[in-house]
Amino acid sequence: MAHWTEEYTAALAARDRREKASISIYNAYTKFADRTASSTVETPKTVHEGAPQRSTPPTPIADPKKQPTPAAGPSPQDLLSTTRADLAEAQRSRFELSERLARATTELERLRKRNTSDGKRLKTMENEITHLQLRLKDRDEELRGKAKLLEDFQDEMATLNLQLNMAEERTGRLQKENQELVDRWMARMGKEADAMNDASKFS
């Protein structure tokens, strides 16, 4: 389905083509109306200049009780004026529509450029988001690996601490046994020394 801006532009272009197709008729009619108006105005003027001067009769006083007789119909001059006014209004309307079309076309181009720019920015942001998501995934895997290493290290430290405690207990026990052996040996040696001293007294 075509974008609404393209449909709007196509409709405006079709309307502009229709109006441009009739512009020659408008121009020809305007020239004809101008020539007709010029001939209508100049004819009474020529007759008036060639006729002898007459005194203007006094204007009769209108009887308020008598109503003026309505005209049989609009005169050619009135029809011409009305037609020219309609044509001028149509031309003014066309000018306004042309200006609106120009503004709409300009706005459409601006929106197209903005849409293109926004599309590029959107593509850039999508690529950046994808890149950041991959980096975040890598960091998550790295953190999980480091957490596993830390857990293994803590387990190993706990094992070493347990072995160290056992070794310290064994060392303490061996030291105690060694001290007992030393004490017993010293006691034995002391007794033997005392016995030798006693024996030497009697010899």
Backbone as CSV, one residue per row, in Angstrom:
resi,resn,N_x,N_y,N_z,CA_x,CA_y,CA_z,C_x,C_y,C_z
1,MET,0.858,-1.199,0.000,0.000,0.000,0.000,0.883,1.233,0.000
2,ALA,0.531,2.196,-0.884,1.337,3.425,-0.995,1.212,4.249,0.265
3,HIS,2.239,4.964,0.562,2.228,5.850,1.721,1.247,6.987,1.491
4,TRP,0.644,7.496,2.569,-0.372,8.541,2.410,0.203,9.803,1.793
5,THR,1.487,10.069,2.049,2.090,11.266,1.451,2.189,11.139,-0.059
6,GLU,2.483,9.933,-0.545,2.557,9.735,-1.986,1.183,9.879,-2.622
7,GLU,0.142,9.327,-1.938,-1.208,9.482,-2.467,-1.622,10.954,-2.479
8,TYR,-1.267,11.675,-1.420,-1.628,13.092,-1.353,-0.928,13.880,-2.458
9,THR,0.357,13.602,-2.682,1.110,14.291,-3.729,0.543,13.964,-5.117
10,ALA,0.170,12.696,-5.325,-0.394,12.313,-6.619,-1.720,13.016,-6.878
11,ALA,-2.553,13.144,-5.811,-3.834,13.836,-5.960,-3.623,15.317,-6.285
12,LEU,-2.674,15.948,-5.610,-2.385,17.361,-5.889,-1.837,17.547,-7.299
13,ALA,-0.984,16.637,-7.737,-0.429,16.746,-9.085,-1.520,16.563,-10.145
14,ALA,-2.457,15.612,-9.887,-3.555,15.417,-10.846,-4.444,16.641,-10.911
15,ARG,-4.722,17.243,-9.750,-5.544,18.449,-9.755,-4.823,19.598,-10.463
16,ASP,-3.517,19.709,-10.241,-2.762,20.771,-10.915,-2.766,20.566,-12.425
17,ARG,-2.678,19.308,-12.887,-2.725,19.049,-14.329,-4.084,19.425,-14.913
18,ARG,-5.144,19.122,-14.160,-6.469,19.498,-14.654,-6.615,21.009,-14.766
19,GLU,-6.109,21.720,-13.749,-6.219,23.182,-13.790,-5.341,23.774,-14.884
20,LYS,-4.158,23.213,-15.099,-3.285,23.725,-16.161,-3.861,23.423,-17.543
21,ALA,-4.624,22.313,-17.659,-5.237,21.991,-18.942,-6.290,23.021,-19.329
22,SER,-6.929,23.656,-18.330,-7.975,24.646,-18.606,-7.475,26.073,-18.575
23,ILE,-6.192,26.306,-18.306,-5.696,27.675,-18.171,-5.772,28.428,-19.485
24,SER,-5.589,27.715,-20.603,-5.694,28.405,-21.906,-7.117,28.902,-22.145
25,ILE,-8.107,28.112,-21.698,-9.507,28.542,-21.841,-9.763,29.765,-20.975
26,TYR,-9.208,29.735,-19.736,-9.401,30.894,-18.853,-8.789,32.149,-19.469
27,ASN,-7.595,32.020,-20.008,-6.925,33.190,-20.585,-7.684,33.714,-21.808
28,ALA,-8.132,32.794,-22.666,-8.874,33.227,-23.854,-10.177,33.908,-23.464
29,TYR,-10.844,33.342,-22.436,-12.101,33.953,-22.008,-11.848,35.322,-21.401
30,THR,-10.752,35.463,-20.666,-10.435,36.760,-20.065,-10.167,37.807,-21.144
31,LYS,-9.414,37.450,-22.179,-9.149,38.394,-23.262,-10.436,38.775,-23.988
32,PHE,-11.294,37.760,-24.205,-12.561,38.040,-24.885,-13.428,38.970,-24.042
33,ALA,-13.444,38.724,-22.719,-14.245,39.571,-21.838,-13.692,40.985,-21.813
34,ASP,-12.377,41.130,-21.834,-11.781,42.468,-21.847,-12.133,43.214,-23.138
35,ARG,-12.041,42.518,-24.278,-12.381,43.177,-25.545,-13.853,43.571,-25.598
36,THR,-14.710,42.682,-25.064,-16.139,42.982,-25.055,-16.425,44.189,-24.182
37,ALA,-15.775,44.250,-23.021,-15.999,45.373,-22.119,-15.503,46.668,-22.742
38,SER,-14.364,46.606,-23.448,-13.816,47.820,-24.069,-14.737,48.335,-25.173
39,SER,-15.260,47.425,-25.998,-16.159,47.864,-27.082,-17.473,48.388,-26.533
40,THR,-17.956,47.784,-25.435,-19.213,48.237,-24.855,-19.071,49.621,-24.249
41,VAL,-17.916,49.890,-23.668,-17.715,51.196,-23.036,-17.444,52.263,-24.084
42,GLU,-16.686,51.952,-25.154,-16.298,52.965,-26.132,-17.442,53.368,-27.047
43,THR,-18.402,52.492,-27.345,-19.479,52.807,-28.287,-20.350,53.953,-27.805
44,PRO,-20.904,53.961,-26.589,-21.697,55.103,-26.136,-20.869,56.363,-26.070
45,LYS,-19.538,56.211,-25.766,-18.703,57.409,-25.685,-18.575,58.067,-27.055
46,THR,-18.427,57.264,-28.145,-18.292,57.808,-29.495,-19.570,58.489,-29.933
47,VAL,-20.681,57.867,-29.658,-21.976,58.470,-30.012,-22.158,59.776,-29.295
48,HIS,-21.788,59.837,-28.048,-21.960,61.041,-27.250,-21.079,62.174,-27.775
49,GLU,-19.820,61.823,-28.237,-18.945,62.887,-28.755,-19.434,63.423,-30.103
50,GLY,-20.069,62.578,-30.956,-20.524,63.054,-32.255,-21.855,63.772,-32.217
51,ALA,-22.638,63.611,-31.209,-23.968,64.224,-31.124,-23.836,65.653,-30.643
52,PRO,-24.786,66.543,-31.062,-24.760,67.939,-30.583,-25.076,68.015,-29.114
53,GLN,-24.560,69.066,-28.504,-24.779,69.266,-27.078,-26.237,69.602,-26.813
54,ARG,-26.796,68.960,-25.828,-28.177,69.203,-25.434,-28.195,69.616,-23.976
55,SER,-29.163,70.413,-23.738,-29.337,70.801,-22.326,-29.950,69.645,-21.582
56,THR,-29.464,69.434,-20.399,-29.955,68.310,-19.591,-31.318,68.675,-19.034
57,PRO,-32.341,67.854,-19.351,-33.679,68.177,-18.829,-33.695,68.065,-17.332
58,PRO,-34.572,68.851,-16.725,-34.645,68.764,-15.263,-35.124,67.395,-14.828
59,THR,-34.565,66.972,-13.745,-34.927,65.656,-13.214,-36.269,65.755,-12.527
60,PRO,-37.230,64.951,-12.995,-38.552,65.026,-12.342,-38.495,64.519,-10.929
61,ILE,-39.356,65.087,-10.125,-39.441,64.659,-8.718,-40.210,63.355,-8.666
62,ALA,-39.607,62.395,-8.047,-40.246,61.078,-7.990,-41.408,61.110,-7.025
63,ASP,-42.461,60.458,-7.483,-43.642,60.334,-6.632,-43.418,59.188,-5.675
64,PRO,-43.458,59.453,-4.378,-43.207,58.355,-3.435,-44.238,57.271,-3.498
65,LYS,-45.451,57.587,-4.033,-46.499,56.571,-4.082,-46.288,55.618,-5.243
66,LYS,-45.491,56.062,-6.259,-45.265,55.215,-7.413,-43.982,54.412,-7.217
67,GLN,-44.074,53.102,-7.467,-42.917,52.223,-7.354,-42.186,52.179,-8.684
68,PRO,-40.847,52.134,-8.700,-40.112,52.050,-9.964,-40.358,50.718,-10.653
69,THR,-40.410,50.824,-11.948,-40.675,49.605,-12.726,-39.402,48.761,-12.754
70,PRO,-39.515,47.495,-12.373,-38.309,46.649,-12.370,-37.805,46.441,-13.775
71,ALA,-36.469,46.247,-13.881,-35.847,46.044,-15.192,-36.228,44.679,-15.738
72,ALA,-36.204,44.581,-17.036,-36.592,43.321,-17.662,-35.586,42.224,-17.373
73,GLY,-34.327,42.557,-17.164,-33.296,41.559,-16.890,-31.949,42.232,-16.763
74,PRO,-30.934,41.481,-16.363,-29.601,42.072,-16.234,-29.055,42.489,-17.587
75,SER,-28.400,43.617,-17.607,-27.830,44.144,-18.842,-26.563,43.374,-19.191
76,PRO,-26.125,43.470,-20.464,-24.867,42.796,-20.833,-23.691,43.266,-20.008
77,GLN,-23.711,44.567,-19.652,-22.609,45.082,-18.827,-22.594,44.408,-17.469
78,ASP,-23.804,44.204,-16.873,-23.874,43.516,-15.581,-23.400,42.071,-15.713
79,LEU,-23.856,41.404,-16.778,-23.416,40.023,-16.990,-21.903,39.951,-17.156
80,LEU,-21.373,40.936,-17.909,-19.928,40.959,-18.107,-19.195,41.191,-16.792
81,SER,-19.706,42.130,-16.003,-19.063,42.418,-14.713,-19.126,41.199,-13.800
82,THR,-20.319,40.547,-13.798,-20.468,39.353,-12.954,-19.535,38.249,-13.403
83,THR,-19.467,38.058,-14.728,-18.596,37.001,-15.255,-17.140,37.287,-14.940
84,ARG,-16.741,38.561,-15.139,-15.360,38.910,-14.841,-15.063,38.774,-13.353
85,ALA,-16.049,39.115,-12.509,-15.852,38.948,-11.063,-15.718,37.471,-10.702
86,ASP,-16.576,36.629,-11.350,-16.463,35.192,-11.104,-15.117,34.659,-11.565
87,LEU,-14.671,35.144,-12.736,-13.382,34.699,-13.242,-12.242,35.148,-12.322
88,ALA,-12.343,36.399,-11.851,-11.316,36.892,-10.928,-11.306,36.082,-9.637
89,GLU,-12.514,35.731,-9.152,-12.594,34.917,-7.930,-12.009,33.528,-8.172
90,ALA,-12.295,32.976,-9.371,-11.734,31.666,-9.690,-10.216,31.727,-9.777
91,GLN,-9.690,32.797,-10.391,-8.241,32.953,-10.487,-7.619,33.150,-9.108
92,ARG,-8.303,33.941,-8.270,-7.792,34.131,-6.904,-7.781,32.810,-6.140
93,SER,-8.888,32.045,-6.307,-8.946,30.745,-5.640,-7.860,29.814,-6.153
94,ARG,-7.621,29.864,-7.483,-6.571,29.024,-8.042,-5.202,29.435,-7.508
95,PHE,-4.979,30.740,-7.387,-3.708,31.226,-6.854,-3.508,30.739,-5.417
96,GLU,-4.585,30.832,-4.623,-4.492,30.359,-3.236,-4.221,28.858,-3.199
97,LEU,-4.911,28.102,-4.085,-4.682,26.660,-4.115,-3.254,26.347,-4.565
98,SER,-2.750,27.140,-5.512,-1.364,26.935,-5.955,-0.382,27.190,-4.819
99,GLU,-0.648,28.240,-4.051,0.226,28.524,-2.903,0.140,27.407,-1.865
100,ARG,-1.089,26.935,-1.617,-1.248,25.828,-0.667,-0.537,24.578,-1.173
101,LEU,-0.645,24.340,-2.482,0.049,23.197,-3.059,1.560,23.331,-2.904
102,ALA,2.077,24.550,-3.151,3.519,24.771,-3.001,3.951,24.550,-1.556
103,ARG,3.143,25.079,-0.613,3.491,24.880,0.804,3.410,23.408,1.183
104,ALA,2.356,22.729,0.688,2.217,21.305,1.007,3.357,20.494,0.411
105,THR,3.755,20.855,-0.827,4.872,20.151,-1.460,6.168,20.378,-0.687
106,THR,6.380,21.638,-0.280,7.576,21.933,0.519,7.578,21.164,1.838
107,GLU,6.412,21.147,2.491,6.310,20.407,3.754,6.515,18.915,3.531
108,LEU,5.979,18.424,2.406,6.160,17.006,2.091,7.633,16.681,1.897
109,GLU,8.342,17.529,1.162,9.773,17.300,0.955,10.524,17.353,2.275
110,ARG,10.127,18.322,3.127,10.784,18.423,4.438,10.547,17.159,5.253
111,LEU,9.291,16.674,5.211,8.967,15.462,5.964,9.683,14.249,5.383
112,ARG,9.819,14.223,4.045,10.547,13.110,3.441,12.007,13.112,3.877
113,LYS,12.621,14.324,3.852,14.011,14.415,4.291,14.141,14.037,5.758
114,ARG,13.172,14.533,6.551,13.213,14.202,7.978,13.001,12.709,8.178
115,ASN,12.085,12.125,7.371,11.841,10.695,7.488,13.085,9.908,7.121
116,THR,13.783,10.370,6.056,15.026,9.707,5.668,16.076,9.830,6.765
117,SER,16.190,11.057,7.317,17.157,11.270,8.402,16.793,10.434,9.621
118,ASP,15.489,10.425,9.969,15.058,9.623,11.117,15.280,8.134,10.860
119,GLY,15.091,7.710,9.595,15.331,6.307,9.268,16.786,5.928,9.457
120,LYS,17.683,6.847,9.045,19.107,6.581,9.233,19.460,6.530,10.719
121,ARG,18.892,7.491,11.475,19.162,7.498,12.922,18.606,6.238,13.568
122,LEU,17.402,5.813,13.119,16.803,4.603,13.671,17.673,3.386,13.377
123,LYS,18.192,3.315,12.141,19.061,2.191,11.794,20.329,2.208,12.630
124,THR,20.893,3.419,12.826,22.096,3.536,13.649,21.830,3.109,15.089
125,MET,20.675,3.553,15.627,20.335,3.185,17.001,20.103,1.677,17.123
126,GLU,19.459,1.086,16.115,19.234,-0.359,16.143,20.572,-1.112,16.143
127,ASN,21.497,-0.649,15.291,22.818,-1.294,15.265,23.543,-1.131,16.606
128,GLU,23.442,0.062,17.188,24.101,0.301,18.480,23.480,-0.563,19.571
129,ILE,22.136,-0.680,19.537,21.460,-1.513,20.538,21.893,-2.968,20.397
130,THR,21.971,-3.449,19.136,22.415,-4.826,18.909,23.836,-5.026,19.425
131,HIS,24.719,-4.054,19.142,26.102,-4.137,19.614,26.168,-4.144,21.140
132,LEU,25.375,-3.261,21.769,25.373,-3.207,23.234,24.802,-4.481,23.844
133,GLN,23.789,-5.042,23.193,23.230,-6.302,23.694,24.258,-7.423,23.637
134,LEU,25.042,-7.473,22.552,26.093,-8.488,22.452,27.166,-8.286,23.522
135,ARG,27.559,-7.009,23.719,28.549,-6.728,24.760,28.016,-7.093,26.144
136,LEU,26.730,-6.782,26.391,26.135,-7.127,27.676,26.089,-8.635,27.869
137,LYS,25.780,-9.362,26.791,25.775,-10.824,26.880,27.165,-11.352,27.215
138,ASP,28.189,-10.753,26.561,29.566,-11.152,26.856,29.924,-10.862,28.308
139,ARG,29.478,-9.694,28.801,29.781,-9.352,30.196,29.060,-10.303,31.156
140,ASP,27.844,-10.677,30.828,27.107,-11.625,31.677,27.839,-12.963,31.742
141,GLU,28.299,-13.437,30.581,29.042,-14.698,30.575,30.351,-14.559,31.346
142,GLU,31.016,-13.413,31.192,32.261,-13.190,31.927,32.014,-13.159,33.437
143,LEU,30.924,-12.486,33.837,30.601,-12.433,35.265,30.263,-13.814,35.812
144,ARG,29.520,-14.601,35.008,29.211,-15.951,35.470,30.486,-16.782,35.621
145,GLY,31.433,-16.619,34.658,32.692,-17.350,34.767,33.493,-16.926,35.984
146,LYS,33.550,-15.595,36.229,34.296,-15.109,37.391,33.623,-15.522,38.693
147,ALA,32.292,-15.529,38.700,31.587,-15.976,39.900,31.871,-17.446,40.177
148,LYS,31.948,-18.247,39.105,32.280,-19.675,39.288,33.706,-19.830,39.805
149,LEU,34.629,-19.032,39.244,36.006,-19.091,39.729,36.100,-18.690,41.195
150,LEU,35.354,-17.619,41.559,35.362,-17.183,42.950,34.783,-18.243,43.863
151,GLU,33.729,-18.888,43.410,33.128,-19.956,44.228,34.102,-21.112,44.396
152,ASP,34.767,-21.494,43.287,35.757,-22.571,43.383,36.920,-22.171,44.295
153,PHE,37.354,-20.909,44.201,38.443,-20.435,45.050,38.051,-20.465,46.519
154,GLN,36.813,-20.031,46.798,36.335,-20.059,48.182,36.254,-21.492,48.700
155,ASP,35.798,-22.415,47.853,35.758,-23.823,48.268,37.164,-24.344,48.546
156,GLU,38.110,-23.968,47.675,39.488,-24.401,47.864,40.089,-23.788,49.130
157,MET,39.763,-22.496,49.378,40.247,-21.858,50.602,39.680,-22.547,51.835
158,ALA,38.401,-22.914,51.773,37.799,-23.603,52.913,38.475,-24.949,53.141
159,THR,38.787,-25.658,52.043,39.469,-26.947,52.167,40.867,-26.773,52.753
160,LEU,41.580,-25.727,52.252,42.924,-25.470,52.772,42.891,-25.064,54.242
161,ASN,41.893,-24.266,54.604,41.757,-23.876,56.013,41.500,-25.099,56.891
162,LEU,40.653,-25.998,56.372,40.386,-27.214,57.139,41.643,-28.060,57.282
163,GLN,42.388,-28.200,56.172,43.633,-28.956,56.235,44.646,-28.282,57.156
164,LEU,44.675,-26.922,57.111,45.593,-26.197,57.982,45.233,-26.402,59.445
165,ASN,43.940,-26.353,59.741,43.516,-26.578,61.130,43.891,-27.980,61.594
166,MET,43.674,-28.949,60.704,44.035,-30.322,61.061,45.541,-30.442,61.249
167,ALA,46.304,-29.765,60.389,47.758,-29.824,60.516,48.202,-29.135,61.809
168,GLU,47.563,-28.016,62.144,47.914,-27.333,63.387,47.579,-28.202,64.594
169,GLU,46.425,-28.856,64.536,46.081,-29.752,65.645,47.090,-30.893,65.769
170,ARG,47.465,-31.454,64.624,48.465,-32.541,64.650,49.805,-32.046,65.138
171,THR,50.172,-30.862,64.685,51.438,-30.288,65.137,51.429,-30.047,66.648
172,GLY,50.301,-29.534,67.128,50.189,-29.311,68.572,50.259,-30.617,69.347
173,ARG,49.593,-31.652,68.767,49.638,-32.948,69.446,51.047,-33.538,69.428
174,LEU,51.737,-33.403,68.315,53.107,-33.912,68.216,54.042,-33.148,69.141
175,GLN,53.834,-31.824,69.206,54.661,-31.035,70.109,54.438,-31.463,71.563
176,LYS,53.184,-31.731,71.874,52.883,-32.149,73.241,53.500,-33.497,73.537
177,GLU,53.373,-34.446,72.570,53.980,-35.760,72.759,55.511,-35.651,72.862
178,ASN,56.066,-34.791,72.013,57.516,-34.605,72.034,57.967,-34.025,73.372
179,GLN,57.175,-33.071,73.860,57.537,-32.481,75.145,57.451,-33.504,76.272
180,GLU,56.440,-34.390,76.177,56.304,-35.438,77.191,57.495,-36.395,77.129
181,LEU,57.876,-36.722,75.867,59.038,-37.608,75.721,60.304,-36.950,76.263
182,VAL,60.471,-35.663,75.978,61.640,-34.943,76.478,61.617,-34.918,78.008
183,ASP,60.417,-34.647,78.570,60.323,-34.584,80.030,60.656,-35.946,80.643
184,ARG,60.124,-37.012,80.001,60.402,-38.351,80.546,61.893,-38.708,80.407
185,TRP,62.429,-38.330,79.243,63.866,-38.632,79.053,64.715,-37.855,80.040
186,MET,64.361,-36.579,80.295,65.103,-35.773,81.250,64.962,-36.348,82.659
187,ALA,63.760,-36.828,82.961,63.560,-37.414,84.295,64.393,-38.691,84.453
188,ARG,64.393,-39.473,83.359,65.161,-40.716,83.393,66.653,-40.414,83.517
189,MET,67.102,-39.477,82.739,68.501,-39.126,82.784,68.880,-38.545,84.160
190,GLY,67.941,-37.831,84.749,68.214,-37.288,86.073,68.328,-38.396,87.108
191,LYS,67.459,-39.382,86.972,67.528,-40.500,87.906,68.831,-41.275,87.723
192,GLU,69.215,-41.509,86.481,70.460,-42.226,86.234,71.666,-41.433,86.769
193,ALA,71.579,-40.119,86.624,72.689,-39.306,87.127,72.749,-39.371,88.649
194,ASP,71.599,-39.349,89.264,71.546,-39.438,90.725,72.071,-40.803,91.180
195,ALA,71.683,-41.868,90.407,72.130,-43.216,90.782,73.643,-43.315,90.642
196,MET,74.207,-42.739,89.599,75.646,-42.777,89.394,76.356,-41.986,90.477
197,ASN,75.789,-40.887,90.885,76.389,-40.103,91.955,76.372,-40.877,93.268
198,ASP,75.251,-41.566,93.536,75.168,-42.349,94.770,76.161,-43.487,94.758
199,ALA,76.299,-44.104,93.585,77.224,-45.246,93.494,78.653,-44.796,93.671
200,SER,79.014,-43.620,93.205,80.359,-43.143,93.306,80.682,-42.787,94.754
201,LYS,79.731,-42.488,95.546,79.958,-42.161,96.955,80.389,-43.389,97.731
202,PHE,79.842,-44.544,97.391,80.121,-45.744,98.129,81.393,-46.470,97.639
203,SER,81.949,-46.096,96.561,83.124,-46.821,96.069,84.421,-46.216,96.655
